Amino acid sequence: MPMTDFKQDRAIYLQMAERICDEILAGKYNENLPELFRQMELLDIPIETIVKQWKEFKEKK
């Protein structure tokens, strides 16, 4: 799913952070964290948002 397909009922930055967390779990970045940070920078997502989403994801499991 492209980063431009967003639902209207949730904040876009949360949806973007959730997608990045999903990509991490899918192994898209593996050992390539610089690529992840570039992607976050391009999308203007603060690292804190990703960390918060990751914590919420882990709590759901």
C-alpha positions in Angstrom: 0.0 0.0 0.0 1.5 3.4 -1.0 2.1 6.0 1.6 -0.5 8.2 -0.1 -3.5 5.9 0.6 -4.8 7.1 4.0 -8.0 6.6 5.9 -9.8 9.8 6.8 -10.7 8.6 10.3 -7.2 8.5 11.7 -4.3 11.0 11.8 -2.0 10.6 8.8 1.2 10.6 10.8 -0.1 7.7 12.9 -1.0 5.7 9.8 2.5 6.4 8.3 4.1 5.3 11.6 2.0 2.2 11.6 3.0 1.3 8.1 6.7 1.8 8.9 6.3 -0.5 11.9 4.7 -3.1 9.6 7.6 -2.7 7.2 10.1 -3.3 10.0 8.3 -6.5 11.1 8.2 -7.6 7.4 12.0 -7.3 7.3 12.1 -4.5 4.8 14.8 -2.7 6.6 16.6 -5.6 8.5 20.1 -4.2 9.0 19.6 -1.1 6.9 18.5 1.4 9.5 19.9 4.4 7.6 17.3 3.6 4.8 14.6 3.6 7.5 15.7 6.9 8.9 15.9 8.5 5.4 12.3 7.3 4.7 11.1 8.8 8.0 12.9 12.1 7.2 11.3 12.2 3.7 7.9 11.6 5.3 8.6 14.1 8.1 7.9 11.4 10.8 9.5 12.0 14.2 11.3 8.9 15.7 9.2 9.4 18.8 6.1 8.6 16.7 7.5 5.4 15.5 8.6 4.4 19.0 5.2 5.1 20.4 3.5 3.1 17.6 5.9 0.2 18.2 5.1 0.2 22.0 1.4 0.2 21.2 1.8 -2.7 18.8 3.8 -4.7 21.3 1.2 -4.1 24.0 -1.5 -5.5 21.7 0.3 -8.8 21.2 
